[in-house]
Amino acid sequence: MKALIVKQPWIDYILDGTKTWEIRGCKTNVRGKIELIQSGSGFIIGSVEIVDCKRLTIEEFRSASEKHQIFDNLDCLPYKNTYAWIVQNPIRYNKPRPYKHPHGAIIWVKLEEK
């Protein structure tokens, strides 16, 4: 299983269900359930399903603040190529689970099979 590293406060917004677009500077072909790692914490704190990925125009980015939860700096896209990773079905774990962070991992972590 793969796990996505997400910073605060964005990971909380995803797990609360208010953020359904994770904004990234690259596209992903990953679909299905993934786990979520809170950046810098050493813990997997939940899961979500990636259901789609779309490249955004500035107009789409500006008009979708309720989906990505970014409400300032909407005058330009955050990345040269800006993508919305569309997520649904968030689950926050009652007990966060530690994991071993591989050297150099900044977006994805491939988790060991249980």
DSSP file (Angstrom, degrees, kcal/mol; ACC not computed):
  #  RESIDUE AA STRUCTURE BP1 BP2  ACC     N-H-->O    O-->H-N    N-H-->O    O-->H-N    TCO  KAPPA ALPHA  PHI   PSI    X-CA   Y-CA   Z-CA
    1    1 A M              0   0    0      0, 0.0   110,-2.8     0, 0.0     2,-0.3   0.000 360.0 360.0 360.0 147.5    0.0    0.0    0.0
    2    2 A K  E     -A  110   0A   0     31,-0.3    33,-2.3   108,-0.2     2,-0.4  -0.706 360.0-157.2 -98.2 153.0    1.1    3.6   -0.7
    3    3 A A  E     -Ab 109  35A   0    106,-2.2   106,-2.3    -2,-0.3     2,-0.4  -0.996   8.8-142.2-130.2 137.7    0.9    6.4    1.8
    4    4 A L  E     -Ab 108  36A   0     31,-2.7    33,-3.0    -2,-0.4     2,-0.5  -0.822  14.0-134.5 -99.2 133.8    0.8   10.1    0.9
    5    5 A I  E     + b   0  37A   0    102,-2.8     2,-0.4    -2,-0.4    33,-0.2  -0.786  30.5 177.1 -89.3 124.6    2.7   12.6    3.0
    6    6 A V  E     - b   0  38A   0     31,-2.8    33,-2.5    -2,-0.5     2,-0.1  -0.994  20.6-133.2-133.8 134.6    0.6   15.7    3.8
    7    7 A K     >  -     0   0    0     -2,-0.4     4,-2.0    31,-0.2     3,-0.2  -0.347  41.1 -66.6 -79.1 162.2    1.4   18.7    5.9
    8    8 A Q  T  4 S+     0   0    0      1,-0.3    -1,-0.1     2,-0.2    30,-0.0  -0.625 112.8  21.9 -76.5 147.6   -0.9   20.3    8.5
    9    9 A P  T  > S+     0   0    0      0, 0.0     4,-1.9     0, 0.0     3,-0.5  -0.982 118.8  61.0 -89.0   1.7   -3.5   21.8    8.3
   10   10 A W  H  > S+     0   0    0      1,-0.3     4,-2.3     2,-0.2    -2,-0.2   0.856 100.2  55.2 -60.6 -39.1   -4.2   20.2    4.9
   11   11 A I  H  X S+     0   0    0     -4,-2.0     4,-2.5     1,-0.2    -1,-0.3   0.887 107.8  50.2 -63.9 -37.1   -4.3   16.6    6.3
   12   12 A D  H  > S+     0   0    0     -3,-0.5     4,-2.1     2,-0.2     6,-0.2   0.907 108.9  51.6 -66.4 -40.4   -6.9   17.5    8.9
   13   13 A Y  H  X>S+     0   0    0     -4,-1.9     6,-1.7     2,-0.2     5,-1.5   0.904 111.4  47.8 -62.2 -40.6   -9.1   19.2    6.2
   14   14 A I  H ><5S+     0   0    0     -4,-2.3     3,-1.2     4,-0.2    -2,-0.2   0.957 114.1  45.5 -62.9 -49.8   -8.9   16.0    4.1
   15   15 A L  H 3<5S+     0   0    0     -4,-2.5    77,-0.2     1,-0.3    -2,-0.2   0.756 110.5  54.1 -70.0 -23.4   -9.7   13.7    7.0
   16   16 A D  H 3<5S-     0   0    0     -4,-2.1    -1,-0.3    -5,-0.2    -2,-0.2   0.584 113.5-120.3 -81.3 -10.9  -12.5   16.1    8.1
   17   17 A G  T <<5S+     0   0    0     -3,-1.2    -3,-0.2    -4,-0.6    -2,-0.1   0.496  87.7 106.7  86.3   4.0  -14.0   15.8    4.6
   18   18 A T  S   <S+     0   0    0     -5,-1.5     2,-0.6    -6,-0.2    -4,-0.2   0.710  71.3  60.1 -87.5 -20.0  -13.8   19.5    3.8
   19   19 A K        +     0   0    0     -6,-1.7    -2,-0.2     1,-0.1    49,-0.2  -0.927  52.2 160.0-110.4 111.2  -10.9   19.2    1.4
   20   20 A T        +     0   0    0     47,-1.8    67,-2.6    -2,-0.6     2,-0.5   0.448  63.5  62.3-110.3  -4.3  -11.7   17.0   -1.5
   21   21 A W  E     -C   86   0A   0     46,-2.1     2,-0.7    65,-0.2    65,-0.2  -0.979  65.4-160.5-121.9 117.9   -8.9   18.3   -3.9
   22   22 A E  E     -C   85   0A   0     63,-2.6    63,-2.9    -2,-0.5     2,-0.5  -0.885  21.5-139.5 -93.3 118.7   -5.3   17.8   -2.8
   23   23 A I  E     +C   84   0A   0     -2,-0.7     2,-0.3    61,-0.2    61,-0.2  -0.679  32.0 164.4 -87.5 126.0   -3.3   20.3   -4.9
   24   24 A R  E     -C   83   0A   0     59,-2.4    59,-3.1    -2,-0.5    55,-0.1  -0.912  45.3-125.9-137.5 162.8    0.0   19.1   -6.2
   25   25 A G  S    S+     0   0    0     -2,-0.3     2,-0.3    57,-0.2    56,-0.3   0.281  93.5  44.7 -93.6   8.9    2.6   20.1   -8.9
   26   26 A C  S    S-     0   0    0     57,-0.1    57,-0.1    53,-0.0     2,-0.1  -0.977  83.6-112.0-145.7 157.9    2.5   16.7  -10.6
   27   27 A K        -     0   0    0     -2,-0.3     2,-0.4    26,-0.1    58,-0.1  -0.423  25.9-147.7 -84.7 165.9   -0.2   14.3  -11.8
   28   28 A T        -     0   0    0     -2,-0.1    -2,-0.0     2,-0.1     0, 0.0  -0.994  19.2-165.2-133.9 143.8   -0.8   10.9  -10.3
   29   29 A N        +     0   0    0     -2,-0.4     2,-0.2     2,-0.0    -1,-0.1   0.391  58.0 118.3 -99.4  -1.5   -2.0    7.7  -11.8
   30   30 A V        +     0   0    0     22,-0.0     2,-0.3     2,-0.0    -2,-0.1  -0.471  39.9 176.3 -67.8 132.4   -2.6    6.2   -8.4
   31   31 A R        +     0   0    0     -2,-0.2    20,-0.2     2,-0.1     2,-0.2  -0.968  36.4  32.2-134.0 152.5   -6.3    5.3   -7.8
   32   32 A G  E    S- D   0  50A   0     18,-2.6    18,-2.5    -2,-0.3     2,-0.2  -0.521  98.2  -9.6 101.3-168.9   -8.0    3.6   -4.9
   33   33 A K  E     + D   0  49A   0     16,-0.2   -31,-0.3    -2,-0.2     2,-0.3  -0.435  60.5 168.9 -73.3 133.5   -7.3    3.6   -1.1
   34   34 A I  E     - D   0  48A   0     14,-2.9    14,-2.1    -2,-0.2     2,-0.3  -0.910  30.4-117.9-132.5 162.4   -4.1    5.1    0.2
   35   35 A E  E     -bD   3  47A   0    -33,-2.3   -31,-2.7    -2,-0.3     2,-0.5  -0.692  23.5-131.0 -99.3 159.7   -3.0    5.9    3.7
   36   36 A L  E     -bD   4  46A   0     10,-3.2     9,-2.4    -2,-0.3    10,-1.0  -0.944  13.2-160.9-117.3 128.0   -2.1    9.4    4.9
   37   37 A I  E     -bD   5  44A   0    -33,-3.0   -31,-2.8    -2,-0.5     2,-0.7  -0.905  20.7-130.2-105.1 128.6    1.0   10.3    6.8
   38   38 A Q  E >>> -bD   6  43A   0      5,-1.8     3,-2.2    -2,-0.5     4,-0.6  -0.714  39.2-109.3 -77.2 117.6    1.1   13.6    8.8
   39   39 A S  T 345S+     0   0    0    -33,-2.5   -31,-0.2    -2,-0.7    -1,-0.1  -0.175  95.5   4.6 -51.9 130.2    4.3   15.2    7.6
   40   40 A G  T 345S+     0   0    0      1,-0.1    -1,-0.3   -33,-0.1   -33,-0.0   0.429 107.7  94.1  78.8  -0.3    7.0   15.3   10.3
   41   41 A S  T <45S-     0   0    0     -3,-2.2    -2,-0.1     2,-0.2     3,-0.1   0.763  82.3-132.4 -95.9 -27.2    5.0   13.2   12.8
   42   42 A G  T  <5S+     0   0    0     -4,-0.6    57,-1.4     1,-0.3     2,-0.4   0.601  70.7 109.1  81.5  11.8    6.2    9.7   12.1
   43   43 A F  E   < -DE  38  98A   0     -5,-0.5    -5,-1.8    55,-0.2     2,-0.6  -0.950  66.4-139.6-129.9 144.3    2.6    8.5   12.1
   44   44 A I  E     +DE  37  97A   0     53,-3.3    53,-2.4    -2,-0.4    -7,-0.3  -0.877  28.1 176.2 -88.6 122.8    0.0    7.2    9.6
   45   45 A I  E     -     0   0A   0     -9,-2.4    48,-2.3    -2,-0.6     2,-0.3   0.493  51.1 -26.4-114.8  -3.6   -3.2    8.9   10.8
   46   46 A G  E     -DE  36  92A   0    -10,-1.0   -10,-3.2    46,-0.3     2,-0.3  -0.984  54.1-111.3-179.9-171.1   -5.9    8.0    8.3
   47   47 A S  E     +DE  35  91A   0     44,-2.4    44,-2.7    -2,-0.3     2,-0.3  -0.942  20.2 178.0-143.7 165.3   -6.8    6.9    4.8
   48   48 A V  E     -D   34   0A   0    -14,-2.1   -14,-2.9    -2,-0.3     2,-0.5  -0.960  28.6-114.0-158.3 161.9   -8.6    8.2    1.7
   49   49 A E  E     -DE  33  88A   0     39,-2.7    39,-2.0    -2,-0.3     2,-0.6  -0.922  17.0-145.2-106.2 131.5   -9.4    7.1   -1.8
   50   50 A I  E     +DE  32  87A   0    -18,-2.5   -18,-2.6    -2,-0.5    37,-0.2  -0.864  25.7 169.3 -90.3 120.8   -7.9    8.9   -4.8
   51   51 A V  E     -     0   0A   0     35,-2.9     2,-0.3    -2,-0.6    36,-0.2   0.619  57.3  -7.4-109.2 -17.3  -10.7    8.8   -7.5
   52   52 A D  E     - E   0  86A   0     34,-1.2    34,-2.3   -22,-0.1     2,-0.3  -0.981  49.5-145.4-167.0 170.3   -9.3   11.1  -10.2
   53   53 A C  E     + E   0  85A   0     -2,-0.3     2,-0.4    32,-0.2    32,-0.2  -0.969  20.1 178.0-147.6 131.1   -6.6   13.6  -11.1
   54   54 A K  E     - E   0  84A   0     30,-2.1    30,-2.9    -2,-0.3     2,-0.3  -0.998  29.9-121.5-140.3 141.8   -7.1   16.7  -13.3
   55   55 A R  E     - E   0  83A   0     -2,-0.4     2,-0.3    28,-0.2    28,-0.3  -0.613  37.1-137.9 -76.5 136.9   -4.9   19.5  -14.4
   56   56 A L        -     0   0    0     26,-3.1    26,-0.4    -2,-0.3     2,-0.2  -0.748   8.6-147.7-104.4 143.8   -6.3   22.9  -13.4
   57   57 A T     >  -     0   0    0     -2,-0.3     4,-2.4     1,-0.1     5,-0.2  -0.564  37.9-105.8 -89.2 166.6   -6.6   26.2  -15.1
   58   58 A I  H  > S+     0   0    0      1,-0.2     4,-2.6    -2,-0.2     5,-0.2   0.879 122.6  54.0 -61.4 -36.9   -6.3   29.3  -13.1
   59   59 A E  H  > S+     0   0    0      2,-0.2     4,-2.1     1,-0.2    -1,-0.2   0.913 109.3  46.6 -65.1 -43.0  -10.1   29.8  -13.4
   60   60 A E  H  > S+     0   0    0      2,-0.2     4,-0.7     1,-0.2    -2,-0.2   0.912 113.0  50.1 -64.3 -42.2  -10.8   26.3  -12.0
   61   61 A F  H >< S+     0   0    0     -4,-2.4     3,-0.9     1,-0.2    -2,-0.2   0.933 112.3  47.0 -61.6 -46.9   -8.4   26.9   -9.2
   62   62 A R  H >< S+     0   0    0     -4,-2.6     3,-0.7     1,-0.2    -1,-0.2   0.875 113.7  47.1 -63.1 -39.0   -9.9   30.2   -8.3
   63   63 A S  H 3< S+     0   0    0     -4,-2.1    -1,-0.2     1,-0.2     3,-0.2   0.494 105.9  59.9 -85.4  -2.1  -13.5   28.9   -8.4
   64   64 A A  T XX  +     0   0    0     -3,-0.9     4,-1.8    -4,-0.7     3,-1.6  -0.011  56.2 127.3-117.6  30.1  -12.9   25.8   -6.3
   65   65 A S  H <> S+     0   0    0     -3,-0.7     4,-3.0     1,-0.3     5,-0.3   0.863  73.2  59.3 -55.4 -37.1  -11.6   27.1   -3.0
   66   66 A E  H 34 S+     0   0    0     -3,-0.2    -1,-0.3     1,-0.2   -46,-0.2   0.761 108.5  46.3 -64.9 -22.5  -14.2   25.1   -1.1
   67   67 A K  H <4 S+     0   0    0     -3,-1.6   -46,-2.1   -48,-0.1   -47,-1.8   0.855 125.5  26.8 -85.9 -38.1  -12.7   22.0   -2.6
   68   68 A H  H  < S-     0   0    0     -4,-1.8   -45,-0.2   -49,-0.2    -2,-0.2   0.558  95.2-133.8-104.2  -8.9   -9.0   22.7   -2.0
   69   69 A Q     <  +     0   0    0     -4,-3.0     2,-0.6    -5,-0.3    -3,-0.1   0.732  59.9 133.1  65.6  24.8   -9.4   24.9    1.0
   70   70 A I        +     0   0    0     -5,-0.3    -1,-0.2    -6,-0.1    -2,-0.2  -0.943  21.7 166.8-105.0 122.3   -7.0   27.6   -0.2
   71   71 A F        +     0   0    0     -2,-0.6     2,-0.3    -3,-0.1     3,-0.2   0.420  55.0  53.8-119.4  -0.9   -8.5   31.0    0.2
   72   72 A D  S    S+     0   0    0      1,-0.2     0, 0.0     2,-0.0     0, 0.0  -0.846  93.1  34.7-128.6 169.3   -5.6   33.4   -0.4
   73   73 A N    >   +     0   0    0     -2,-0.3     3,-0.5     1,-0.1    -1,-0.2   0.902  65.5 146.5  54.6  45.9   -3.0   33.8   -3.1
   74   74 A L  T 3   +     0   0    0      1,-0.2    -1,-0.1    -3,-0.2   -12,-0.1   0.295  43.2  92.2 -92.9   9.8   -5.5   32.9   -5.8
   75   75 A D  T 3  S+     0   0    0      1,-0.1     2,-0.3     2,-0.0    -1,-0.2   0.707  97.1  17.0 -76.6 -19.7   -4.0   35.3   -8.4
   76   76 A C  S <  S-     0   0    0     -3,-0.5    -1,-0.1   -18,-0.0     0, 0.0  -0.978  89.8 -93.1-147.6 159.6   -1.7   32.6   -9.8
   77   77 A L        -     0   0    0     -2,-0.3   -19,-0.1     1,-0.1    -3,-0.0  -0.444  32.0-128.7 -70.4 146.7   -1.5   28.8   -9.7
   78   78 A P  S    S+     0   0    0      0, 0.0     2,-0.3     0, 0.0    -1,-0.1   0.724  90.5  31.0 -71.6 -19.8    0.7   27.4   -7.0
   79   79 A Y  S    S-     0   0    0    -55,-0.1     3,-0.3     1,-0.1    -2,-0.1  -0.945  82.4-116.2-134.9 155.9    2.7   25.3   -9.5
   80   80 A K  S    S+     0   0    0     -2,-0.3     2,-0.6     1,-0.3    -1,-0.1   0.938 119.2  26.9 -54.4 -47.9    3.7   25.6  -13.1
   81   81 A N  S    S-     0   0    0    -56,-0.3     2,-0.5    -3,-0.1    -1,-0.3  -0.969  89.2-166.3-114.4 112.0    1.6   22.5  -13.7
   82   82 A T        -     0   0    0     -2,-0.6   -26,-3.1   -26,-0.4     2,-0.4  -0.871   6.1-175.1-108.9 128.8   -1.1   22.4  -11.1
   83   83 A Y  E     -CE  24  55A   0    -59,-3.1   -59,-2.4    -2,-0.5     2,-0.6  -0.919  20.9-141.6-123.5 146.5   -3.2   19.3  -10.5
   84   84 A A  E     -CE  23  54A   0    -30,-2.9   -30,-2.1    -2,-0.4     2,-0.8  -0.942  11.6-155.7-102.1 118.3   -6.1   18.4   -8.3
   85   85 A W  E     -CE  22  53A   0    -63,-2.9   -63,-2.6    -2,-0.6     2,-0.5  -0.871  21.7-141.7 -89.7 112.6   -5.9   14.9   -6.8
   86   86 A I  E     -CE  21  52A   0    -34,-2.3   -35,-2.9    -2,-0.8   -34,-1.2  -0.660  24.9-176.6 -88.5 123.4   -9.5   14.2   -6.2
   87   87 A V  E     + E   0  50A   0    -67,-2.6     2,-0.3    -2,-0.5   -37,-0.2  -0.821  10.0 169.0-122.3 155.6  -10.2   12.3   -3.0
   88   88 A Q  E     + E   0  49A   0    -39,-2.0   -39,-2.7    -2,-0.3   -71,-0.0  -0.957  51.4  43.9-153.9 170.6  -13.2   10.8   -1.2
   89   89 A N  E     -     0   0A   0     -2,-0.3    -1,-0.1   -41,-0.2     2,-0.1   0.926  67.5-166.6  56.8  54.0  -14.1    8.6    1.7
   90   90 A P  E     -     0   0A   0      0, 0.0     2,-0.4     0, 0.0   -42,-0.2  -0.437   6.8-167.8 -70.5 144.0  -11.7    9.9    4.3
   91   91 A I  E     - E   0  47A   0    -44,-2.7   -44,-2.4    -2,-0.1     2,-0.5  -0.985   8.9-154.4-132.9 122.2  -11.1    7.8    7.5
   92   92 A R  E     - E   0  46A   0     -2,-0.4   -46,-0.3   -46,-0.2     2,-0.2  -0.855  24.7-126.6 -94.3 126.1   -9.3    9.2   10.5
   93   93 A Y  E     -     0   0A   0    -48,-2.3    -2,-0.0    -2,-0.5    -1,-0.0  -0.476   2.2-140.3 -73.6 140.5   -7.8    6.4   12.5
   94   94 A N  E    S+     0   0A   0      1,-0.3    -1,-0.1    -2,-0.2   -48,-0.0   0.856  97.9  32.5 -64.8 -35.2   -8.6    6.3   16.2
   95   95 A K  E    S-     0   0A   0     -3,-0.0    -1,-0.3     2,-0.0    -2,-0.0  -0.935  88.9-133.2-127.0 107.8   -5.0    5.3   17.0
   96   96 A P  E     -     0   0A   0      0, 0.0   -51,-0.2     0, 0.0    -4,-0.0  -0.238  22.1-137.2 -55.8 147.4   -2.3    6.7   14.7
   97   97 A R  E     - E   0  44A   0    -53,-2.4   -53,-3.3   -51,-0.0   -51,-0.1  -0.930   9.9-128.3-114.4 128.2    0.2    4.0   13.6
   98   98 A P  E     - E   0  43A   0      0, 0.0     2,-0.3     0, 0.0   -55,-0.2  -0.343  28.4-176.0 -69.5 155.7    4.0    4.6   13.4
   99   99 A Y        -     0   0    0    -57,-1.4     2,-0.7    12,-0.0    12,-0.0  -0.945  31.9-104.2-144.5 164.3    5.9    3.8   10.3
  100  100 A K        -     0   0    0     -2,-0.3   -57,-0.0   -57,-0.0   -58,-0.0  -0.845  33.9-141.5 -95.9 116.9    9.5    3.8    9.2
  101  101 A H        -     0   0    0     -2,-0.7     2,-0.1     8,-0.0     3,-0.1  -0.663  15.1-135.2 -82.0 118.9   10.2    6.8    7.0
  102  102 A P    >   -     0   0    0      0, 0.0     3,-1.8     0, 0.0     2,-0.0  -0.467  31.7 -94.1 -73.2 144.8   12.6    6.0    4.1
  103  103 A H  T 3  S+     0   0    0      1,-0.2     3,-0.1    -2,-0.1     0, 0.0  -0.330 108.1  13.5 -57.3 129.5   15.4    8.4    3.4
  104  104 A G  T 3  S+     0   0    0      1,-0.3     2,-0.4    -3,-0.1    -1,-0.2   0.336  83.5 142.0  89.1  -6.6   14.4   10.9    0.7
  105  105 A A    <   +     0   0    0     -3,-1.8    -1,-0.3     1,-0.2     4,-0.1  -0.554   7.8 152.4 -72.7 124.2   10.7   10.3    0.7
  106  106 A I  S    S+     0   0    0     -2,-0.4    -1,-0.2     2,-0.2     3,-0.1   0.562  74.7  14.2-126.1 -18.3    8.8   13.6    0.2
  107  107 A I  S    S+     0   0    0      1,-0.4  -102,-2.8  -103,-0.1     2,-0.3   0.688 123.5  26.4-119.2 -56.6    5.5   12.7   -1.5
  108  108 A W  E     -A    4   0A   0   -104,-0.2    -1,-0.4  -106,-0.0     2,-0.4  -0.826  52.7-164.7-115.7 149.7    4.9    8.9   -1.3
  109  109 A V  E     -A    3   0A   0   -106,-2.3  -106,-2.2    -2,-0.3     2,-0.7  -0.997  18.5-140.3-128.1 128.6    6.0    6.2    1.0
  110  110 A K  E     -A    2   0A   0     -2,-0.4  -108,-0.2  -108,-0.2     2,-0.2  -0.807  26.5-144.5 -86.5 116.5    5.6    2.5    0.0
  111  111 A L        -     0   0    0   -110,-2.8     2,-0.1    -2,-0.7     3,-0.1  -0.531  14.4-110.1 -84.9 147.3    4.5    0.8    3.1
  112  112 A E        -     0   0    0     -2,-0.2     2,-0.1     1,-0.1    -1,-0.1  -0.444  41.5 -98.8 -70.4 147.1    5.5   -2.7    4.0
  113  113 A E              0   0    0      1,-0.1    -1,-0.1    -2,-0.1     0, 0.0  -0.411 360.0 360.0 -65.7 142.1    2.8   -5.4    3.8
  114  114 A K              0   0    0     -2,-0.1    -1,-0.1    -3,-0.1    -2,-0.0   0.458 360.0 360.0 -80.0 360.0    1.2   -6.3    7.1
